[in-house]
C-alpha cells in the first residue's frame, strides 16, 4: 500500500527538487507491464528478462495514453489507478507486473554534452503515492525526444546491453554507471535524446 503522496497539482515544485546532486531522484509513478524474456536481439548472456521502462519489448498493460489518467510524468500516481482503469476497460492484469519509478531531476542532452532540468507536464497533475515497500531492480536510461511519454530504452531496444555491464533484468547497477555511460557518449548513437535516468523498483 502507498505510504505517502509526493507532488502537486498546481505546478509548484519544491526548489530543492531542482538542485544538482549526484543522485537526486523524484517519485515519478507506477506502471503495470507484461515482462518478456530476453529477446533474440539481446545477446548478453546474463540477461534473463527485460524490466525496461520502455514498452518496446515488455509492453505496458494497455495503450494507456488514450485513457488520459496518467500523471505529468506519463505514469500513474498509484497502482489503484491502474487497477481501476483495467477494470473499467476490461483489461486483464493477470500476467502484469507492477513497477514503481523514480527519475533523476535532470535529463542529458547529447548534442551539448550537458544535463538540463526538466519539469513534468503539470496540466495532468502529479500526486504520486510512494509505496510502503519496494525493491530496487536497477537503473534504466530512457529517451524523451518528444518530451512527453517514455520512448526507447536503448539497453534493450538497441541491444546496448551487449556492450555494457547490465544485470539479469537488462538494467544498470547504479545511477553513477548510467551517468558515466551517458557522459562518455555510449548512448549517443542509439536513439535520439534527451535521455532520462530512472530507478526501477518492483512493488
Number of C-alpha atoms within 10 A of each C-alpha: 12 15 9 11 15 14 20 15 14 11 16 9 14 10 7 9 15 17 11 14 12 9 15 16 18 18 23 27 27 31 23 21 22 19 21 14 13 22 16 8 11 18 14 20 10 15 20 15 19 25 31 28 27 23 19 13 21 21 18 19 21 18 8 17 11 8 10 9 17 23 23 25 23 22 23 25 29 22 20 13 14 24 15 12 15 16 11 9 11 9 14 12 17 7 10 16 16 18 21 29 25 19 22 23 24 24 22 21 19 19 10 8 13 13 18 14 13 13 14 18 15 17 11 17 19 27 20 23 22 22 19 10 11 13 11 14 20 22 29 29 28 23 25 18 16 11 16 13 16 19 21 25 28 21 25 28 21 16 19 20 22 18 11 13 15 21 18 17 21 29 28 23 17 15 21 13 14 21 17 11 15 21 17 12 12 14 21 18 11 17 18 17 22 21 28 24 24 26 25 24 20 17 18
